Every structure is written in C-alpha cells, then in structure tokens.
Amino acid sequence: QVQLVESGGGLVQAGGSLRLSCAASGRTFSSYAMGWFRQAPGKEREFVAAISKSGDSNYYADSMKGRFTISRDNAKNTVSLQMSSLKPEDTGVYYCAVRAIINSATMASLGKWKYWGQGTQVTVSS
C-alpha cells in the first residue's frame, strides 16, 4: 500500500504561482506512475497532470498545458506540481494519486488510479 500526503496549497492572487508537493511512503515509489487531480466546489474531480514512472513522459489536461508542470524525484519519493498564471477557476482541492501503468486512454478515469492522498486546498482570488 502507498500513502500519499499533499502539501503546498494556499491562497494566491490570480496570476500568481504555487508549487504543490506529494510525498509518498514505501520503497516502490518508482514503480508507480503519478498524477494530480483537482476538485472544485460542486464539481467532479478532474484530471490535471500525470507523469510516468521514470519521469520521462508527462501528460496534461488541455487547460493546464503551458501553465502547470509536473515533476518527480524518485530518490525523495515526491511528485510536484508547479502552477503558474493561476486563475480563479483553478481553485479547488488538489489530490495526488498513483497507478501502476499510465494508459493515455484512461488517464482521466478516477477508478484506474489506485491510491489517493487527502488533498490540499488551492484558492485563487480574483
């Protein structure tokens, strides 16, 4: 089992930046693909970004491309999400998640992601 703990959320003005981190327990971190999702109030959880086990492949939701960057450090068991040019519509709870293998066809399918963190709140003010 993998335990995930997100951090780095907070309140930021529109146009600002935040860096989220997710720390994973266990010695098999590099065996998992990692992803970030978010859930805005009253909305369904949606895919944000994902990164392959080795970190050499990244995937982004269209609305995040060019603004968000996902990265991982397998030596430190962490995955990060650098967010810039933030907009009020980026507000929500951000979750990290793991799965064994990334499949582009099911990237956004919540049920394909095996373990989830508790989330960290990001609020972007206008």
VENGI-V644453 format. One record per run of one state. SS is the DSSP state (A for helix, B for strand, O for the rest). FROM is the first residue (numbers start at 1). TO is the last residue. If there is no record, write none. Layout:
BEGIN
[[SS	FROM	TO] [SS	FROM	TO]]
END
This chain:
BEGIN
[[O	1	3] [B	4	7] [O	8	9] [B	10	13] [O	14	17] [B	18	24] [O	25	28] [A	29	31] [O	32	32] [B	33	39] [O	40	45] [B	46	51] [O	52	57] [B	58	60] [O	61	61] [A	62	64] [O	65	67] [B	68	73] [O	74	77] [B	78	83] [O	84	87] [A	88	90] [O	91	91] [B	92	99] [O	100	103] [A	104	106] [O	107	109] [A	110	112] [O	113	114] [B	115	116] [O	117	119] [B	120	125] [O	126	126]]
END
